[in-house]
Amino acid sequence: MTGVAIAMTVIAVIALASWTSDAPQGDRVVGLGSAAPWGSAGPSTPTALAAPRPPVQGQAGPVVGGLSATSVGVLVVDGGRHQCSAAVVASRSRRLLATAAHCVWLDGGWRVDGAFFIPGYAAGEEPYGRWAVDTAYVPPAWQQANSPIDDVAAPTDFAFVTLLPRDGVLPEQVLGAQGIRFTAPDRQIPVAALGYPATGIYDGQSLRGCDGDAAVQPFDRPDRPSGQVLALTCDMTEGASGGPWLAGPDAARGRGQVVGVVSGGDDTTLVSPRFDDTARAVYEAADSAALLPKPAPAPAPSPSTPDPAIAQTAPRAGNS
């Protein structure tokens, strides 16, 4: 499929299924897009995990176990009405998700009020609970394009979302994190694309994945920012939006570095933005803003004087 064909056939993949939510409301979001670059990060695992089943080529097979079982999950947005996918990515703040921009900003408005993340979601089970969304960050070019659901501006269709800690514990401490990378080969990239497809033959109840070589393609339209996208043969459907595209030697086993996220596609092809310096800048802006201040040290306790019946105390600092 040529770059032009991809550009003309891209459709958004956000599930339209209902989702009931009692999650707390998220804070008002802001969009930032410039900051000093920070390097790539490797994946981290919180605990020993079950052996994963690798994804398959072309058809989205089930992915069970491994780091993906804790770090990838369902992102419920739009007041609990819509479902996307997302992944925890390594960061200094330890509370960052990567997802698609159209999951959090669409048709001129934010969709994160009451949003929450369910890592490891499977058939109604929520083994790691729900993590409330704090805020979200998208590229300014995504907002300026104001892309509707059927016209995704793929090169800028990515977002970074911050989660609120739970009982003082940061998400990455419990869930681990996929790595992240902002450079990739110019031709083909071996990847595993993961997500929760929820329409067609899929029901959104399990993590699915496709494994194969993603082709780097130009995205060139006169009314949209130019850029590059990744294209992969895969039949995942609505609901997979925002799911991670993993590169690296362990990607097929659900552990790697995120180089893009599910943006759109058709019946046979998925499309992802190709992470680059723009993605790095948004990531760094989100991560820097998400760093929690270190608590101030507690004041030193005033010296106390023991009960004279127990011990006699000499004068302090040699004072008589």
N, C-alpha and C positions, 0 to 999 in steps of 0.2 A: 504494500500500500504506500503510495507516495505521500510526501508531506502535505501537498495540497489536498489530496483526498482525505487525509486524516483531519485536516483543518475544517473541511466542509462537512464531515460526517460525525464529528465529535458531539456527543450528547452527554448531559450530566447524569451521574448515577447516584441519586439520593433517594432513599426509600420513602414511599408515601404511606407506609403502614402506620397505624396509630400506636402510641405508646403512652401508658398512664404513668404519671410521675408525681411523687410527693417530695422530690428533691428540693433543697433550699435554692433560692434565687441566686443567680450569678451576678457579680458586679458588672457595672457598665464597662463595655469594652472600648479599647482605643486601638487605632491602627498606626503602627510605626514602621519605618522602612529603612533607616540608615543607622549604622553603628560600626565601630571598629570590628574587623573580622576576627574570628576565633577559630582555632584549628578543628580538625575532625576528631571525633570521639569514638572509642570502641564500645562494644556491647558489654553489659555487666549482668550477672545472674544473681538473684537474691539467695536462692537455696538450690539444693539438688532437685532436679525435676525429672519427670517421666520422659522416657525416650520418645522423640517425636516421630510422626509419620510424615515423610516429605510430600510436598505438593507434586502435581503431575503436569505434563505439558498439555496445553490447549484447554483441557477441562478442569474446572476448579474442584479438586478433590479435598477431602477433609484433612485438616492439620491438627494433630493431637500431640500434646506434651511439648517439652522444650521451653526455651525462653519465650516463644510466641504465646504460650499458654498463660503467661502472667502479664506480658507487656503489651499485647494487642487486645483490643476489645471494641465494644460498641460505644459510640458517642451519640447520646440522645440529645437532640437540640430542638429549637423552635417550640419552647413551652411543652416539651414532651411529645410532640406530634411526629417528629421525623427521626430516622435512624441513619447514622453514618458509621464509619470505622475510623480507628485512630490507633497510634502506637506511642508508648513512652519512648522518648529518645534521650540519650545521655546528655546531661547538661550540668553546669555548675549549680544551678538552683535546685536541681533534682526533682522538678515538678512540671516538666514540659512534655506536651504531646505534639506530634506531627499529624496533620489531617489535611483535607482539601479546603480551600478558601470558600467554596460554595456551600460547605456545611455550616459555616459560621456567619457569612455575609452573602446575601442573595437578594436580588431585586431591590437594591438600594437600602437595605436594612440589616441590622445584626440579628442573629438567631440564637443567642446564647443565654437568654433569660431562663433560669431553671435548668440549664444544661448540666449533664453529668456523664461520667465515663464509667463503664462497667468492664473492667479487665477480665479476660478469661471467660466471658459469657458463654454459656452452653446450655441450650434447651431449657431456658428458664432459670438455670442455676447461676448464682452470682458469687463464686467462691472467694473473691477478694472485695466484695461489697461495692458500693457506689462512691465515686469521688466527685465532689461538686466542682464545676468549672469556676475559675476565678475570673479570667479574662481571655481575650484572643487577639491575635495580631495577624494582619494580612498585608500584602504589598499594596502601596498606594495605587499602582497601576490596575490592580484588580478592582478596587473601588471606582476608579475613574472609568473603567470599561463598563461597570454596572451590568455585568453579564446576567441575562436571565437564565433560567434553568436549562433551556434548550440551546444555549449558545455559549458554552464554556470557553473562556480565554485560557487555554490549557497551560501556556508557559508560566502564568502567574496564579494558577489555581492551587495554591498551597497556603497553609496557615499553621501557626504555632499557638497552642492553647496552654494556658497555665491552670493547674489544678490546686485546690485548697488543701493544705495538710489536714490530716485527721488525728485528733488528739495529740498534736505536736509531731506526728510522724509524717515524713515526706513520701510522696508516691514511690520514688525510685528505691527507697529503703525497703519497701515491701515487694514491689513488682519487678525490680530490675529495670533494665533499659536496653533498647536496641542502640547500636552506634549510629552515627550520622556522618555523611560525606558530601562534600560540595564540588567535587571534581570527578569526572568519569571519562572513560575512553570515548573517542569521537565516532566510533562505528557501532559495534555491538557490545552489549553489557549483559553477562549472565545474571539473571535476577530471579527472585521468587516474589510474586505479588500476592499479598494476603488481604483478606477482607471478609465481611459478613454480607454476601449477596442475599437479597430478600424477596426477589420477584422471579417469575418464570419457574424453573425447576427448583429454585432455592427458596428457603423459608426464613433466612436471617437468624436461625437458631444455632448455627455452628460456624466456626472459623474455617474458611476455605482458602486454597492457594493454587496458583499456577506457577510452573517452573519453566524457564526457557531463556532464549537470547532476546533481549530487548534491542530494537533498532533505534538509533538516533535519527530523528527526522526534523526538518525545518518546519516551523509554524509561521506562515507568512500570509497575513491578511491586511488589507489596507486600513481597516478600521480597528485593528487590535495591535498591541505591542508585538513585535517580532520576537522570535526566540526559538528554542528547540524543545522538542518533546521526545519521550520514549514511547515506543509502540511494542506491544507484546501480544502474541496469540493467546487469547484467554476468553472464556465465555461468562465471566462473572457479570452480575446484573446490579440493578439498583440496590443500594445499601452498602456496597463495597466502597463507595466514595470515601477517600481519605485513608484507605488501607495502605500500609507501607509497601514500597518496592525495595527489597533487600538485596544487597550485593555482598560478595565475600564468599570465602570457601565453605562457610556453614549456612549460607542463605537458604538452600533447599531444605535444611532442617530447622528453619525458623529462627535463625540467629545470624545477624549480620549488621551491615551499615545501611541506613535508609538513604537512598539516592533519589527518591521521588515518592509520590503518593497517587493513588487512583484518582483520576480526574474525570474521565469519560470514556466513551467507546461505542462500539456497536455489537452485533451478535457474536463476533469472532475476535475482536481486537480491543484491548484496553489501551488507554493513553494516560501518560503521566507527565507533569512538568519535569524537566531535568534540573535538579538542584544545581545552582551556580552561585555567583557572588551575590546576586539579589536575594536568593534564599538564605545565604549565610548572614547577610545584613539583618534580615527580619528575624532570623533565629537568634542572633546575638542581641538584638534589641529586646526581644521577648525574655531571653534568659537573664539579661542584666536587670531588667525591671522586676523580674520574679525573685531575685535574690532577697532573702529575708534578712532583716537586720539582726546582728548577733546581740543576744541579750547583754545588757550592761552588767558588769561584775557586781555582785552583792557587796555592800559595804562591810568592811571587816568588823566583826563583833567587838564590842567594848570589853576590855579585860574585866573579868569578875574576880571577886575576892572570896576564897573558900571560907566556909564556916570556921571560925577560930577554934571551935571544939574539935575540928578534924585536922587542920594544919595551920601553922603560923606562916605568914607571908613576909618575906624580906621586902624592904623598900625597893620600888622599881627604879631602874636606871641608876642605881647606886645612891639614891637620895636617902638620907638618914632622917 
